[in-house]
């Protein structure tokens, strides 16, 4: 009797399980001909992301009017942001400080040169994004600044000659491949030793502008400009040392003679040319906009 009841109970349980499984399958996999099947939103089924809102939805510079903008102090980005109607501009010593302000929600965006902007986004890919239009339609040209005197003019001319040599022999393009394009198989040529040195030049820079100048994990200056200058000075017959300082301190340091030249992603413009000699341009850039993702 007990055996018969167990068999009956087991049969009822199996039947109930089949019924429940069938019901679950019908509710999770809708059939096109079943009017009773629940509908599934195409966007939900395809995992579509919600539409962008706030600064992430900006489509032109006009959208920046009245925005809170972080910039690096003394840079072209500072000038571009200050010209935007109604913008509140906060200037910081370092590009990384601008990114922190943005991620903490204290500003709406960061305006900075494109390659440093890409470096900041690459370091925070889940939090930051680059808008697909520039902060300004005008491009800018980086150049090396020397002292505003005859010696500085002569040094700028020496740099120009060496810059042409590095362009012709492929060293400049190799530097671009390593630091700007970041090609995996890119390498730099051997840096030739300086024989019969004409002396030591002091380079002033601001190591807050990756990939042009930044610090290694050991605290040593590196980047496109740092290596570019090493090759230039080797070609010219000089030793070189690097002084890292605040960006807005570079021109005063050049004027005082503390440094011999500036290589710091420095834009050549009319105002700066009143206080320094400049080499030919070596890199063109535009100002970009970073927002929260």
C-alpha positions as CSV (number, residue, x, y, z in Angstrom):
1,X,0.0,0.0,0.0
2,X,2.8,2.4,0.9
3,X,4.6,1.4,-2.3
4,X,1.6,2.2,-4.4
5,X,1.2,5.6,-2.8
6,X,4.8,6.4,-3.3
7,X,4.6,5.6,-7.0
8,X,1.4,7.7,-7.4
9,X,3.1,10.6,-5.6
10,X,6.1,10.4,-7.8
11,X,4.0,10.4,-10.9
12,X,2.1,13.5,-9.8
13,X,5.4,15.3,-9.0
14,X,6.9,14.5,-12.4
15,X,3.8,15.7,-14.2
16,X,3.8,18.9,-12.2
17,X,7.5,19.5,-13.0
18,X,6.9,19.1,-16.7
19,X,4.0,21.5,-16.6
20,X,6.1,24.1,-14.8
21,X,9.0,23.7,-17.1
22,X,6.7,24.1,-20.2
23,X,5.2,27.3,-18.6
24,X,8.7,28.8,-18.0
25,X,9.8,28.1,-21.5
26,X,6.7,29.8,-23.0
27,X,7.2,32.9,-20.8
28,X,10.9,33.4,-21.6
29,X,10.9,32.6,-25.4
30,X,8.0,34.4,-27.0
31,X,6.5,32.8,-30.1
32,X,5.4,35.0,-33.0
33,X,2.0,33.3,-33.3
34,X,1.1,33.3,-29.6
35,X,-1.0,36.3,-28.7
36,X,-0.6,35.4,-25.0
37,X,3.2,35.5,-25.0
38,X,4.7,38.6,-23.3
39,X,6.4,41.2,-25.6
40,X,10.1,41.9,-25.3
41,X,11.5,45.4,-26.0
42,X,14.0,45.2,-29.0
43,X,16.3,47.6,-27.2
44,X,16.3,45.4,-24.0
45,X,16.9,42.2,-26.0
46,X,19.8,43.7,-27.9
47,X,21.4,45.4,-24.9
48,X,21.2,48.9,-26.4
49,X,22.7,51.6,-24.3
50,X,20.5,54.5,-23.1
51,X,20.7,57.7,-25.0
52,X,23.4,60.1,-23.9
53,X,22.4,63.0,-21.7
54,X,24.1,66.1,-20.3
55,X,27.6,67.0,-21.6
56,X,27.9,63.5,-23.2
57,X,25.1,64.6,-25.6
58,X,26.8,67.9,-26.6
59,X,27.1,68.3,-30.4
60,X,28.9,71.6,-30.8
61,X,30.9,74.3,-29.0
62,X,27.7,76.3,-28.5
63,X,26.6,73.6,-26.0
64,X,29.5,74.7,-23.8
65,X,28.1,78.1,-23.2
66,X,27.6,78.6,-19.4
67,X,29.5,75.4,-18.6
68,X,32.0,74.8,-15.9
69,X,35.3,74.0,-17.6
70,X,38.6,72.7,-16.2
71,X,41.8,73.6,-17.9
72,X,45.6,73.4,-17.3
73,X,46.9,76.8,-16.1
74,X,48.6,79.0,-18.7
75,X,47.8,76.8,-21.7
76,X,46.0,77.4,-25.0
77,X,43.1,75.4,-23.6
78,X,42.8,78.0,-20.9
79,X,42.5,80.8,-23.5
80,X,40.0,78.8,-25.6
81,X,37.8,78.1,-22.6
82,X,37.9,81.7,-21.4
83,X,36.5,82.8,-24.7
84,X,33.3,80.7,-24.4
85,X,30.3,82.7,-23.5
86,X,29.2,82.4,-19.8
87,X,31.8,79.7,-19.1
88,X,33.2,79.3,-15.6
89,X,36.9,78.4,-16.0
90,X,38.9,76.6,-13.3
91,X,42.6,76.4,-13.9
92,X,44.8,73.7,-12.4
93,X,48.6,73.0,-12.4
94,X,48.2,69.5,-13.8
95,X,46.1,67.8,-16.5
96,X,45.4,65.0,-14.1
97,X,43.9,67.4,-11.6
98,X,41.4,68.6,-14.3
99,X,40.4,65.0,-14.9
100,X,39.8,64.4,-11.1
101,X,37.6,67.5,-11.0
102,X,35.5,66.2,-13.9
103,X,35.2,62.6,-12.4
104,X,34.1,64.1,-9.1
105,X,31.4,66.1,-10.9
106,X,32.7,69.6,-10.0
107,X,33.1,70.6,-13.6
108,X,31.2,69.7,-16.8
109,X,34.2,69.2,-19.0
110,X,37.9,69.5,-19.6
111,X,39.4,71.5,-22.5
112,X,43.0,70.3,-23.4
113,X,45.1,69.4,-26.4
114,X,44.0,66.3,-28.2
115,X,46.9,63.9,-27.4
116,X,46.9,64.6,-23.6
117,X,43.1,64.3,-23.8
118,X,43.4,60.9,-25.3
119,X,45.9,59.9,-22.5
120,X,43.5,61.0,-19.8
121,X,40.6,59.1,-21.3
122,X,42.8,56.0,-21.8
123,X,43.7,56.1,-18.1
124,X,40.0,56.3,-17.2
125,X,38.1,54.5,-20.0
126,X,35.0,53.6,-17.8
127,X,34.5,57.2,-16.6
128,X,35.7,59.6,-19.4
129,X,35.1,60.1,-23.1
130,X,36.3,62.4,-25.8
131,X,33.7,64.4,-27.7
132,X,33.9,64.1,-31.5
133,X,34.2,67.8,-32.2
134,X,37.1,70.2,-31.2
135,X,36.8,73.1,-28.7
136,X,38.2,75.4,-31.4
137,X,38.5,75.2,-35.2
138,X,41.9,76.8,-35.0
139,X,45.0,74.5,-34.9
140,X,48.1,75.4,-33.0
141,X,51.8,74.7,-33.6
142,X,54.2,73.4,-31.0
143,X,57.7,74.9,-31.1
144,X,60.8,75.1,-28.9
145,X,61.3,78.5,-27.2
146,X,64.7,80.0,-26.6
147,X,65.9,83.1,-24.8
148,X,64.9,86.5,-26.3
149,X,68.5,87.6,-27.2
150,X,71.1,86.9,-29.8
151,X,72.3,83.7,-28.1
152,X,68.7,82.5,-28.0
153,X,68.2,83.3,-31.7
154,X,71.4,81.4,-32.6
155,X,70.3,78.4,-30.5
156,X,66.9,78.4,-32.2
157,X,68.7,78.3,-35.6
158,X,70.8,75.4,-34.4
159,X,67.6,73.6,-33.4
160,X,66.0,74.2,-36.8
161,X,69.0,72.6,-38.6
162,X,68.9,69.6,-36.3
163,X,65.1,69.3,-36.6
164,X,65.5,69.0,-40.4
165,X,68.1,66.3,-40.0
166,X,65.9,64.2,-37.7
167,X,63.0,64.6,-40.1
168,X,65.1,63.5,-43.0
169,X,66.7,60.5,-41.3
170,X,63.4,59.2,-39.9
171,X,64.0,59.8,-36.2
172,X,61.1,62.3,-35.9
173,X,58.7,59.8,-37.5
174,X,59.9,57.1,-35.2
175,X,59.2,59.3,-32.2
176,X,55.7,59.9,-33.5
177,X,55.2,56.1,-33.9
178,X,56.3,55.4,-30.4
179,X,54.7,58.2,-28.4
180,X,51.8,59.5,-30.5
181,X,50.6,56.6,-32.7
182,X,51.8,54.1,-30.1
183,X,52.5,51.4,-32.6
184,X,53.4,48.2,-30.9
185,X,56.4,47.3,-33.0
186,X,57.8,50.9,-33.2
187,X,61.4,51.4,-32.0
188,X,63.7,54.4,-31.7
189,X,67.2,54.6,-33.2
190,X,70.2,54.4,-31.0
191,X,71.0,57.7,-29.4
192,X,74.5,58.5,-30.4
193,X,76.9,59.7,-27.7
194,X,78.0,63.4,-27.7
195,X,81.7,63.7,-28.5
196,X,83.6,67.0,-27.9
197,X,80.5,68.4,-26.2
198,X,79.9,72.1,-26.6
199,X,78.4,72.3,-23.1
200,X,75.2,71.4,-21.3
201,X,71.8,72.9,-22.1
202,X,69.0,73.1,-19.6
203,X,65.6,72.2,-20.9
204,X,62.5,73.5,-19.1
205,X,59.3,71.5,-19.3
206,X,56.1,70.5,-17.4
207,X,55.7,66.8,-17.0
208,X,51.9,66.9,-16.9
209,X,51.3,66.6,-20.6
210,X,51.4,63.0,-21.7
211,X,52.5,61.8,-24.2
212,X,54.7,64.8,-24.8
213,X,56.2,65.0,-21.3
214,X,55.4,63.0,-18.2
215,X,57.1,61.1,-15.4
216,X,58.0,57.5,-15.3
217,X,57.1,55.3,-12.3
218,X,60.6,56.1,-11.1
219,X,59.9,59.9,-11.3
220,X,62.1,60.5,-14.4
221,X,61.0,62.9,-17.2
222,X,60.1,61.1,-20.4
223,X,57.9,61.5,-23.5
224,X,58.0,62.7,-27.0
225,X,59.5,66.1,-26.3
226,X,62.0,64.8,-23.8
227,X,63.4,62.2,-26.3
228,X,63.1,64.6,-29.2
229,X,65.3,67.1,-27.4
230,X,67.9,64.4,-26.5
231,X,68.2,63.5,-30.2
232,X,68.4,67.2,-31.2
233,X,71.0,68.0,-28.7
234,X,73.1,65.0,-29.6
235,X,72.9,66.1,-33.2
236,X,73.9,69.6,-32.2
237,X,76.8,68.5,-29.9
238,X,75.3,69.4,-26.5
239,X,74.6,67.5,-23.3
240,X,71.1,68.2,-21.9
241,X,69.5,68.2,-18.5
242,X,65.7,68.5,-17.8
243,X,64.1,70.8,-15.3
244,X,60.4,69.9,-14.5
245,X,58.4,72.9,-13.3
246,X,54.9,74.4,-13.4
247,X,53.8,75.3,-16.9
248,X,53.2,79.0,-16.1
249,X,56.7,79.2,-14.6
250,X,58.5,78.2,-17.9
251,X,58.6,81.6,-19.6
252,X,59.8,83.5,-16.4
253,X,62.5,80.8,-16.0
254,X,63.6,81.3,-19.5
255,X,63.7,85.1,-19.1
256,X,65.8,84.8,-15.9
257,X,68.3,82.4,-17.5
258,X,67.4,79.5,-15.2
259,X,66.8,77.4,-18.3
260,X,68.2,77.6,-21.8
261,X,65.0,76.6,-23.7
262,X,61.5,75.3,-23.3
263,X,60.1,72.1,-24.9
264,X,56.7,71.4,-23.4
265,X,54.1,71.1,-26.0
266,X,54.4,74.9,-26.1
267,X,52.3,76.7,-28.6
268,X,54.0,79.5,-30.6
269,X,51.9,82.6,-30.6
270,X,52.3,86.4,-30.8
271,X,52.1,87.0,-27.1
272,X,54.8,84.5,-26.3
273,X,57.0,85.7,-29.2
274,X,57.3,89.0,-27.3
275,X,59.2,87.2,-24.6
276,X,61.1,84.4,-26.4
277,X,62.6,83.3,-29.7
278,X,61.0,80.2,-31.3
279,X,62.1,77.5,-33.6
280,X,60.1,76.3,-36.6
281,X,57.0,74.3,-35.6
282,X,57.3,70.6,-35.2
283,X,53.8,69.5,-34.3
284,X,50.2,70.7,-35.0
285,X,47.5,70.2,-32.4
286,X,43.9,71.2,-31.7
287,X,41.9,71.6,-28.4
288,X,39.6,68.8,-27.5
289,X,36.8,68.3,-25.0
290,X,36.6,65.5,-22.3
291,X,33.3,64.8,-20.5
292,X,32.0,62.1,-18.2
293,X,31.0,58.9,-19.9
